[in-house]
Amino acid sequence: MSHSQARSINETLREAAGRIQKEDATALMRWVLDVRDTWLFLHGNEPMPLDAAERFAAAVQTRAAGTPLAYIEGSRGFWSMELEVSPATLIPRVETELLVEAALAAVPSEGQVDVLDLGTGSGAIALAIAKERRNAQVVAIDQCAGALEVAARNASRHALTNVRFLKGDWYAPVAGQQFHCIVSNPPYIREDDAHLKQGDLRFEPMGALASGEDGLTDIRTLVQGAMRHLMRGGFFAIEHGYDQGEAVRHCFENAGFVEVRTLKDLESRDRVTQGFKPTH
């Protein structure tokens, strides 16, 4: 087909919007053409390049089957970084930036600081902290080799050399070590939650999403182990579900944490609970 016969970019978009959401079609078009919204607006009547048309059609088909946009594009923005993601990792979400903010408020910007991120996935939390606190030495743990490969590439991509990645189950790779700050966005969805069979969650790694009958199995494990691995006065924060704040606060208090409080996300829902190990 010659350019004179080719559909325009706008026509291609309109056709795609009949199969997937318009916002998704536009995002995929930006990705395929490597352009911004302004360019699309100004050049929408131009012919759709043939090679891009084939890639776009394949991407639309994949999205129509349910695959998340982030997995199709292979990346997602988090904090001030663009991060590689894959089906081996969760897709970073804006709510998790609250956990980074909580950690940064507790981690000094000078002196030696040791930080532990448990269940790092794409490395989003560990890398955001490492970027904002160059004085910190961050250890990031995950039991999935595929996730750690993605996280390591993300560290290289952003030239962050103050992060180490270790493979293993929660605290196992750092037995006997203590940290100034421990953070985690663990699995916290109930195993029977219907949302696991809907939307993007169908395609994300189940082991990084669900945790026991009440969604708190991994959180309990992390809270119980945190005291052993925190220095005196150390800071611990964990992301959890909107309806788990009270239960998680009780876990913290029963383990001996002080100054326990739950932070709310941008939609005023319980999202992150934090506390400190007593200083004596």
PEVENNOR-V753857 format. One record per helix or strand. SS is the DSSP state (2 for helix, 1 for strand). FROM is the first residue (numbers start at 1). TO is the last residue. If there is no record, write none. Layout:
ss:from:to
SS:FROM:TO
SS:FROM:TO
This chain:
ss:from:to
1:8:8
2:9:16
2:22:33
2:37:43
1:47:47
2:50:64
2:69:73
1:75:78
1:81:84
2:94:106
1:113:118
2:124:132
1:136:142
2:145:157
1:163:167
2:170:174
1:179:184
1:189:189
2:194:197
2:199:203
2:206:208
1:210:210
2:217:229
1:230:239
2:245:255
1:258:264
1:270:276
